[in-house]
């Protein structure tokens, strides 16, 4: 048993080291004074200053954040409704098709999804004149499309595990179904909705393939900008940008964990 425990611990440590040592290296080299990304030239914060003076980076960052916030919010609303239908409406005509349409974006290759969305936007432009050009709206719609599938699965799982007697008791006391949903159901599944929103936000902020298909001139997202820079060689300001993203994501995950933990402790 001791040998088995040591083996499991060793594998666990190796896995975490494999994941986090590269992230720590990126943060470490973001304070590098050298113009070469991987050659240490002394401690300096000048690349953070260079980063905030780079208008291309800031424009790409603001565009990505706007898209991520909007698409995550819409995906959470639509995904919650879809998860509610799958969890509470039982078997209905077309359920199998509806469930398959919800889950298909999670298993569909991103290249296929991006190409199909591009063809759809081009066809709509030819038929209706919209969209005039591909940019914020097209990327936001594309990200909402595949993000809502993840929200639906998370919310559906939470609803299936939830005790329905609380809702039944509320209705026995005279609560109308819609009032019960807002006063009982939504507060109980709020942690799942928050988890779905954070996952959707992360997926949107991280997406490169689909955004490359549905974006147009002047609508470069942050992953697209970073990818274009990496092809020419990683510069120290990219390390600084990656370090800031790691910090923001870490703080967001910590806050979400605290909120979910506090909600779980409440009776």
N, C-alpha and C positions, 0 to 999 in steps of 0.2 A: 504493500500500500504506500509506503514511504517513497519507493522508487517511482511508482505511478504518479504520486503527487508532485514529486520533483520534476518529472517529465512534463506534466501539464503546466506547472509554473514556468518552466524554461520556455515552452512553446508560447505561453502567454506573454512573457517578457520579450521574447524575440518579435512577436507580432506587434506589440506596442512600440518597440524600438524601431521596427521597420516603418511604422506609420508616422511616428512623431519626430524622429531624428531629422528627417529632411525638412520638416516644418521649423524645427529649432534652428537648423542651419540657415534657412532663409531669413529668419529674424536676426540671427547673428550677423550675417553678411549685409543686412540692410544698414548697419552702422559702420560700414566699411568706407574708409576715406579714399580708397583706390578707385580708379575709373573702370577697372576690371571687376566683374561681378564676383569672381571666385578667388581673387588674389588679395589677401589681407594687407592693407596699407595703413592701418591705424584706426583708432576710434573717431567717428565723426557722424554728425547728424545732417550733413549738407544735402544728402540725397532726398531727405524728407522735404527740405526747402525747395529743391529742384522739382520734386513731385508736385507740390502745391502751386508752383509757378507754371506748370505745364497745362495749358488750356485744353489740349486734346484729351488728356487723361481726365480732367475735371468734367468736361462735357460728356465723355463716355461714361464716367461714374454716375453723374446725375441722371443720365438717360436710363442706365441700367437700374438704378434705385427706383426711379419713377415707374418703370415697367414692372419691376418686381413687386412693389407695394400694390399697384393697381391689379395686376394679374393674380397675386396671392389673395387679395380681398375678394375678387370675383370668383376665384376658384373655391375659396372657403364657403361662400354663399351657395354656389351651384352644387359643389360637392356634398355639402351638408344636406341639401334637399334630396340629392340622388341617394345618399346613404340612408336617409330617413325612409325613402320609398322602398329600398331593398330590404330594410330591416323590419318595417312595420306594416307593409301592405300585403304581406303574405304572397301567395302564388296568384299571379294575374296574367292575362293574355299578353304575351310579348315580353314576359319577365326575362326569359333566357336571352332574347335579343338585346334587351336593355342592359342586362348585366354584362353581356359580351362587349357592347359598345362602351360601357364605362371602363372596363378593364383593358381593352385593346391598346390604348395609348401607352400603358405601362410595359407592354411586351413588344410593341411595334418598334422596329429600328428607327432611330432619329432621322436617318437619311430619307427613309420612305415617308415619314411624317412631314418633314420639311418640304420635300418635293411635292407631296399631295397638297399641302397648304399653299405653296407657291402657285400651283396650277389653279387652285380655287380662286386665289386673289386675282390672278391674271384674267380668268374667265369673268369674274365679277366686274373687273375694270372694263372689259370689252362690252359687257351687257348693260351695266348701269353707270359706268363712269367712276365708280368707287372701288377701291381707293385711288385717289388721284396720284399718289406716290406711296411706295412702301416705306414705313417708318415706325413711329411709336405705336400707332393703332394696330397695325398688322402683327408686329412682334408681340404686343400685349394679348391679342386674341389667340395667337399661336401658343403662348405660354399658359394662358388660362385653359386651353383645350386639353393639354396633357397634364397640367397640375391638378385639375379637379378630380382626375381619376384617383390620385393618391389620397386626397381629402375624403373622397367617398368611401374608400376602403377603411380608412382610420375611423371615420364616424360610424360606419356600419358595424365595425367590430365593437366599438364602445356601446352602441345601442343594443346589440345582441347580448352583451354582458351585463347590461343595466337591469336593475330590479323594476319590473313594470308595475309592481304593486303600489309604488309611490304615485304613479300617474293615476292608477285606478282609484286610489284613496282620494286623490284630489278631485276627481270627477264625481265620486260618491258624495263629496261634501258640496257639490254644486258648481264646481269649476267647469267652464266651457272648454271644449277641446283646444281651441286656439289659445286660450288663457293658460291652460295647463302646459302647452308647448313652451310658451315664453317664460312661465314662472317656475316650472319644474324640469322639463326636459332639457332645454337649452343650458341652464346653469349646470346641470349634471354632466352634460357632454362638452362643456366649455373647455376643459383641458385637452380633449381630443381635437376640438376645433382649433385651439391655439397651436397644437402640435402640427396639424395639417397646414395652418397658415405659415408657420416657420419653415416646414418642409417645402411648401410651394414657393416661398420667398427665396429659399436657397437654390432650388432647382432653376428658377428664373434667372437669378443672379449668376448662376454658373453655366447657363446654356450657351453653347457656341454653335452647334451644328444647325439647329432649327432656325436660330436667329440669322445665320448666314444666308439661309434660303429666302426668308421673308423680309429682310431689311433692304433698304435702298441707299442711294447716295446721301451722305449727311446724317445717317442714323447708325453710327458705329457704337456698339455696346462695349462694355469693359472687357469681357472675354475676347471679343473680336480684336480689340486694340492690343491686348496682351499677346494674343496668338500671332498677330502681325509683327510685333516687336521680337518675339521669341525666334521667329524664323530668321531674323537678321542677327541674332545674338542677344543673350540676356544682358541687360544693363542694370546697374545698381538701383536706379529708381524703380525698376520693376520689383526688386526685393523689398524696397520700402513700401510699395503699394500692396504687395502680398502680405507684409507684416501687419499693416493696418487692417486688412480684410480679416486676417486671422484673429486679431484682437477684438474687432467688432463682433465676429461670429462667436468667439468664446464668451464674451459678455452676454450676448443674446441667449446663448444656450444656458448659461448659468442662471440668468433671470427666469427663463422659461422653466428650468428645473425647480427653482425655488417656488414659483407660482404653482406648479403642478403638485409639488410636495405639500405645500400649504393647503391646497384644495383637497388632497387626499386625506389629510389629517382632520378636516372638518367633518363633524357628524352628519 
